[in-house]
Amino acid sequence: MSDKLRRADGARVLADLNALRAFGTYKTGVHRPTFSDAHRQSLAWLAERLPDAQLTPDIDGIGNVLGTSAKPGPKLLAGSHLESQNQAGWLDGPLGVVYALEAARVLNPDPSIVGAVEVASWCDEEGHFGSMLGSRSYVGDVSEAEIDAARDRSSPRTMREALAEMGLAGRPRLQAERGRHIGYLEAHIEQGDTLEAGGLKIGVVTSIVGIWQYRITFTGEQNHAGTTRMAVRKDAGLALAKFCVAIDARFPAACGPRTVWTTGRITLDPGAPSIIPGQAEMLFQIRDDNAAVVDRLEELLREVAAQASDAGPCHVAVERIRTGAPAMMDGTFQDAVEAASRDLAAGKSLRMPSGAGHDAQVLATIMPAGMLFVPSIGGISHHWTENTSDADIVTGADVFVDTCRRLLTGATRIGGSSARHVVSPAG
């Protein structure tokens, strides 16, 4: 078997990305929420192109698109997602899907390559209805009850209604059979400026952070804003503000080198200018790739809440509403990306963690997984101005294709598996 480098067709990759950009165009980005008409069009577009890569397409009962190969030899799974955040960028998700498609088109027809790249587009990575529902369904981590309960975060529509509108009601959900794939590879824009600032071309992802989310509720006493003396007020909004300051004062001494925390949505009840809020709520998030660090910070968070409650005048309650375990990327995959970068990106690569969540961390629970990043112009993401230069997109595609070749070649030399997908009517 030849070890000749395989390159992507750069013009084809750019054409594919721009074709997907046409589904839900918004300024220079896209608006393609999960199960929107634009999302449906993008899934159909991918399914129509998978046979060009010698793959059989299937859209399952949760909206995953999977292209599978009958070619003998080891199978490498690759992909990302096609829906977007609201009024967001054109590359977050589609870049990884198109790179996977391109690797399959280059490698699968090649008789010197034993094995094949299989392609996946995972549904709802962006969380319009839930947390990475598509990839989690594939690894067997989504129940029918969770689908029953899922609601669109931007409308009253239920997930069941959306699936019916997509023509997917009653379809079985595909679930992985362990051992079919040698692993999973995903590409993404960096969503930060580390690569661009360093003049680098490829990020070799070492780990993906876990995301822990909390609802923190402050209970005071609603009263008239004009007649209630300051000394006797139980202002839940003021308690919330003081709590945020306390977190920023105390977390730095307990966090890790790459820990981040964010206060998201804040709501005041009733939120009128002439009424002292009797209740306030904030959504709070911690991200780190070390679960022990997050455990320590959660303990501190609850300690700060207990101290605030004891000091009064408002009661503070902390509820954890989401836990996302961090994932380490497989060393063999990291080495393959770095080796491909030496040959095709002049060695301008950097091993780095991902501060954002990705489907790769879900797939890593059942198989080896790896990721590579390409630069983001200005570090911008989740905004319609998100962009990457054409030259960097093409370089990334070359590195991705050659990484797939290296992984398949390595699997062939040690013996690869060819198990099957299984169809699961329930999660």
C-alpha positions in Angstrom: 0.0 0.0 0.0 1.3 3.4 -1.0 2.1 6.0 1.7 1.7 8.8 -0.9 0.1 11.9 0.5 -3.5 12.4 -0.5 -4.6 15.9 -1.1 -8.1 17.4 -1.0 -9.7 19.1 -4.0 -9.6 22.6 -2.6 -12.0 24.1 -5.2 -14.5 21.4 -4.5 -14.3 21.9 -0.7 -14.9 25.6 -1.1 -17.7 25.1 -3.5 -19.4 22.7 -1.1 -19.1 25.1 1.8 -20.5 27.9 -0.2 -23.4 25.6 -1.4 -24.3 24.9 2.2 -24.0 28.7 3.0 -26.9 29.2 0.6 -29.3 27.3 2.9 -30.5 29.9 5.4 -28.2 32.8 4.3 -28.0 35.6 6.9 -25.7 38.5 5.9 -22.3 36.8 5.5 -23.3 33.9 7.7 -26.3 31.6 8.1 -29.5 31.2 10.2 -30.1 27.5 10.1 -31.7 26.3 13.4 -32.2 22.6 14.0 -35.2 21.2 12.1 -35.8 24.5 10.2 -36.4 24.3 6.4 -32.9 25.4 5.8 -31.6 22.6 8.0 -33.7 20.1 6.2 -32.3 21.3 2.9 -28.7 21.0 4.1 -29.4 17.4 5.2 -30.8 16.5 1.8 -27.9 18.1 0.2 -25.4 15.9 2.1 -27.4 12.8 1.5 -27.4 13.4 -2.2 -23.6 13.7 -2.3 -22.6 10.7 -0.1 -22.9 8.2 -3.0 -20.1 10.2 -4.8 -17.9 8.9 -1.9 -19.1 5.3 -2.3 -21.3 5.7 0.8 -24.9 4.7 1.3 -26.8 7.5 2.9 -29.4 7.2 5.7 -31.2 9.9 7.7 -32.4 8.4 11.0 -35.2 9.2 13.4 -33.4 12.0 15.2 -32.0 13.8 12.1 -28.6 12.3 11.9 -27.2 11.7 8.4 -24.9 8.7 8.2 -23.0 7.5 5.1 -21.8 4.0 5.4 -19.4 1.9 3.3 -19.4 -1.7 2.2 -15.7 -1.5 1.3 -13.6 -4.2 3.2 -11.2 -3.1 5.9 -11.2 -0.7 8.8 -13.7 2.1 9.0 -13.0 5.6 10.3 -16.0 7.8 11.3 -15.7 11.5 10.6 -18.1 14.5 10.6 -19.7 17.3 12.5 -23.1 19.1 12.3 -25.0 21.2 9.8 -27.4 23.3 11.9 -26.3 26.7 13.2 -26.8 29.0 16.1 -29.2 31.8 15.4 -27.9 34.4 13.0 -24.4 32.8 13.2 -21.5 31.7 11.1 -21.2 29.6 8.0 -18.3 27.3 9.0 -19.2 26.2 12.6 -20.3 22.6 11.8 -20.3 22.5 8.0 -16.5 22.7 7.8 -16.2 19.3 9.6 -18.9 17.7 7.6 -17.4 18.8 4.2 -13.9 17.8 5.3 -15.3 14.3 6.2 -17.1 14.1 2.8 -13.9 15.2 1.0 -11.8 12.6 2.8 -14.3 9.9 1.8 -14.4 11.1 -1.8 -10.6 11.0 -2.0 -9.8 7.8 -0.1 -12.8 5.5 -0.5 -12.5 5.0 -4.3 -8.7 4.4 -4.0 -7.9 0.7 -4.3 -4.5 1.3 -2.5 -6.4 2.4 0.6 -7.7 -0.6 2.6 -10.8 0.5 4.5 -13.0 3.6 4.3 -14.0 6.9 5.8 -17.7 7.0 6.9 -19.4 10.3 7.2 -21.8 11.7 9.9 -23.8 14.8 10.3 -24.9 14.9 13.9 -28.2 16.6 14.7 -28.6 19.5 17.2 -25.0 19.9 18.4 -25.9 23.6 18.8 -28.6 22.7 21.4 -31.8 24.1 20.0 -33.7 21.2 21.5 -31.2 19.6 23.9 -27.6 18.9 24.5 -25.9 17.2 21.5 -28.9 15.0 20.9 -27.7 13.5 17.6 -24.3 12.2 18.7 -25.7 11.2 22.1 -28.5 9.2 20.5 -25.9 7.4 18.4 -23.9 6.3 21.5 -27.1 5.2 23.2 -27.5 8.1 25.6 -30.9 9.5 24.6 -34.1 8.0 25.7 -37.5 8.3 24.1 -38.7 10.1 27.2 -36.0 12.8 26.6 -37.2 13.2 23.1 -40.8 13.5 24.3 -39.8 16.2 26.7 -37.6 18.2 24.3 -38.8 21.7 23.3 -37.4 24.2 20.9 -35.6 26.9 23.0 -36.9 29.6 20.6 -40.5 28.5 20.1 -43.3 26.4 21.6 -42.6 23.6 19.1 -41.9 20.2 20.6 -39.2 17.9 19.2 -41.8 15.3 18.2 -43.7 18.0 16.2 -40.4 19.0 14.5 -39.5 15.5 13.6 -42.9 15.0 12.1 -42.6 18.1 10.1 -39.2 16.8 8.8 -40.8 13.6 7.8 -38.8 11.6 10.3 -41.5 10.5 12.7 -41.5 6.8 13.3 -38.0 6.3 11.8 -35.6 4.2 13.9 -32.6 5.9 15.4 -29.2 4.5 14.3 -27.0 3.4 17.2 -23.3 2.4 16.9 -22.2 -1.1 17.4 -19.0 -1.0 19.4 -16.0 -2.0 17.4 -17.2 -0.9 13.9 -14.9 2.1 13.8 -11.2 2.6 14.6 -12.3 6.0 15.9 -13.9 9.3 15.1 -12.2 12.4 13.6 -13.7 15.9 13.6 -12.6 19.3 12.2 -13.7 22.7 13.4 -12.8 26.3 13.2 -10.9 27.2 16.4 -13.5 29.7 17.7 -10.6 31.7 19.2 -7.5 33.6 18.1 -4.6 31.4 19.3 -3.7 30.0 15.9 -4.1 33.3 14.0 -2.1 35.2 16.6 0.7 32.7 16.4 0.8 32.5 12.6 -0.2 28.8 12.8 -2.4 26.7 10.5 -3.6 23.7 12.5 -4.6 23.1 16.1 -4.1 19.5 17.3 -6.8 19.2 19.9 -5.7 17.5 23.1 -8.9 17.7 25.2 -12.4 19.1 25.1 -13.7 20.9 28.1 -16.6 19.7 30.2 -19.4 22.2 30.7 -21.3 22.4 34.0 -24.3 24.7 34.2 -26.2 26.0 37.2 -29.4 27.8 38.0 -28.9 30.2 41.0 -32.0 31.6 42.5 -32.2 34.5 44.9 -35.4 34.9 47.0 -36.1 38.2 48.7 -39.3 40.2 49.2 -41.2 42.1 46.5 -42.3 45.6 47.6 -42.9 49.1 46.4 -39.7 50.8 45.1 -40.7 54.3 46.3 -42.0 53.6 49.8 -39.7 50.8 51.1 -36.7 52.2 53.0 -33.3 51.0 51.9 -32.4 49.6 55.3 -35.3 47.1 55.3 -35.3 46.0 51.7 -34.8 42.4 50.6 -33.8 43.1 47.0 -33.1 39.9 45.1 -31.6 41.7 42.2 -29.0 43.4 44.4 -28.2 40.1 46.1 -27.6 38.6 42.7 -25.2 41.4 41.7 -23.2 41.1 44.9 -23.0 37.3 44.4 -21.5 37.8 40.9 -18.8 40.1 42.4 -18.1 37.5 45.2 -17.6 34.8 42.6 -15.1 36.8 40.6 -13.3 37.7 43.8 -12.9 34.1 45.0 -12.8 31.8 42.0 -9.3 32.8 40.7 -7.6 31.3 43.8 -9.3 27.9 43.2 -9.5 27.6 39.4 -7.2 25.9 36.9 -5.0 27.6 34.3 -7.7 27.4 31.6 -10.9 27.5 33.7 -13.6 29.9 32.5 -16.8 30.9 34.1 -19.7 32.9 32.8 -22.9 34.5 34.1 -25.4 34.0 31.3 -29.1 35.0 31.4 -30.2 37.1 34.4 -33.9 37.6 35.1 -35.6 39.7 37.7 -39.1 39.0 39.0 -41.2 41.1 38.3 -38.5 43.2 36.6 -40.4 46.5 36.8 -38.7 49.8 37.6 -41.1 50.7 40.4 -41.0 47.3 42.1 -38.2 45.8 44.3 -37.6 42.3 42.8 -38.7 39.6 45.1 -36.9 36.9 43.1 -33.9 36.9 40.8 -32.3 34.1 38.8 -29.0 33.7 36.9 -27.7 30.9 34.7 -24.0 30.2 35.5 -21.5 28.1 33.6 -18.1 26.6 34.4 -15.8 25.1 31.8 -12.6 23.1 32.3 -11.0 19.9 31.0 -10.3 18.8 34.6 -13.3 17.5 36.4 -11.5 17.8 39.8 -11.1 21.5 39.3 -14.9 21.9 38.5 -15.7 19.8 41.6 -13.6 22.2 43.7 -15.3 25.2 42.1 -18.8 23.8 42.6 -18.0 23.3 46.2 -16.9 26.9 46.5 -20.0 28.1 44.6 -22.2 26.4 47.1 -20.1 27.8 50.0 -20.5 31.3 48.7 -24.2 30.8 48.3 -24.5 29.4 51.9 -22.6 32.4 53.3 -24.8 34.8 51.3 -27.9 33.2 52.6 -26.6 33.3 56.2 -25.7 37.0 55.9 -29.1 37.8 54.3 -31.3 39.5 53.6 -32.0 37.1 50.7 -31.9 33.3 50.4 -29.6 31.9 47.7 -30.1 28.4 46.2 -27.8 26.6 43.7 -29.1 23.9 41.3 -26.9 22.1 38.9 -28.8 21.7 35.6 -26.2 20.3 33.3 -23.1 18.2 33.6 -20.7 17.6 30.7 -17.7 15.4 31.3 -14.5 16.6 29.7 -12.9 14.3 27.1 -9.3 13.6 26.3 -8.4 13.2 22.6 -6.7 10.0 21.6 -2.9 10.2 21.4 -2.6 8.2 18.2 -5.1 10.7 16.6 -3.1 13.6 17.8 0.1 12.2 16.4 -1.6 11.6 13.0 -2.9 15.2 12.8 0.6 16.5 13.8 2.4 14.3 11.2 0.0 15.4 8.5 0.5 19.0 9.5 4.3 18.6 9.2 3.9 17.5 5.6 1.1 19.7 4.5 1.0 22.8 6.7 4.8 23.4 7.0 4.7 22.1 10.6 2.7 25.1 11.7 0.6 23.3 14.3 0.0 23.5 18.0 -1.3 21.1 20.5 -4.1 22.8 22.4 -7.3 22.1 24.3 -10.8 23.1 23.1 -12.7 25.5 25.2 -15.9 24.7 23.4 -18.0 21.6 23.4 -18.1 19.3 20.3 -19.7 16.0 19.3 -16.2 14.5 19.4 -16.4 14.4 23.2 -19.6 12.3 23.0 -18.1 9.9 20.5 -15.0 9.7 22.7 -17.1 7.8 25.3 -17.3 4.7 23.0 -14.2 5.0 20.6 -10.9 6.8 20.2 -11.5 10.4 19.0 -9.5 13.3 17.7 -10.0 16.8 16.5 -8.2 19.4 14.4 -8.7 23.2 14.3 -8.2 25.7 11.5 -7.8 29.4 12.3 -10.7 31.7 12.9 -10.3 35.3 11.6 -10.3 37.6 14.6 -11.2 34.6 16.8 -14.9 35.3 16.0 -17.5 32.5 16.2 -21.3 32.2 16.9 -21.7 35.4 14.9 -22.5 36.0 11.2 -19.0 37.6 10.7 -17.3 34.3 11.5 -14.8 33.5 8.8 -11.6 31.6 7.8 -9.5 32.4 4.8 -9.9 30.2 1.7 -6.2 29.3 1.9 -6.5 28.1 5.5 -9.7 26.1 4.7 -7.9 24.3 1.9 -4.8 23.6 4.0 -7.0 22.2 6.7 -8.8 20.0 4.2 -5.4 18.6 3.0 -4.3 17.9 6.6 -7.7 16.2 7.4 -7.6 13.9 4.3 -4.0 12.9 5.0 -4.8 12.3 8.7 -7.6 10.0 7.7 -5.2 8.1 5.4 -2.6 7.8 8.1 -5.2 6.5 10.6 -6.6 3.9 8.1 -3.1 2.8 7.2 -2.2 2.4 10.8 -5.3 0.4 11.5 -4.7 -1.9 8.5 -1.2 -2.6 9.7 -2.4 -3.8 13.1 -5.7 -5.2 11.9 -9.0 -3.3 11.6 -12.6 -4.1 12.5 -15.7 -4.1 10.3 -18.6 -4.5 12.6 -22.1 -3.1 11.8 -24.3 -0.3 12.8 -27.4 -1.4 14.6 -30.8 0.1 14.3 -32.4 1.0 17.6 -36.1 1.9 17.9 -35.3 3.4 21.3 -32.3 5.1 22.9 
